[in-house]
């Protein structure tokens, strides 16, 4: 009887842990995506451009193929400036607390503007 109660308690605690972890991970992802989006919009506006579109890409599809780590997210950003559509690449830092300071698992944020 005691083993059954302990087992039930461990299962309940395990389920609660998984639920709480999932919620925290989901909220963290939403916050991080929002911060990256805001950073992209701010950067394009600061250079006098108009943001057209951006999307996450696989690191191998970017100029950062040999210079990125797993804790970075790479974006392909399309923007318009002076009526000309252009592409830039953004290596973002995956830290929802501060997207501008790298950790030991990330490389710093960087922009590569195509000419």
Secondary structure, 3 states (H helix, E strand, C coil): CHHHHHHHHHHHHHHHHHHHHHHHHHHHHHHHHHHHHHHHHHHHHHCCCEEEEEEEECHHHCCCCCCCCCCEEEEEEEEEECCEEEEEEEEEECCCCCCCCCCCCCCCCEEEECC
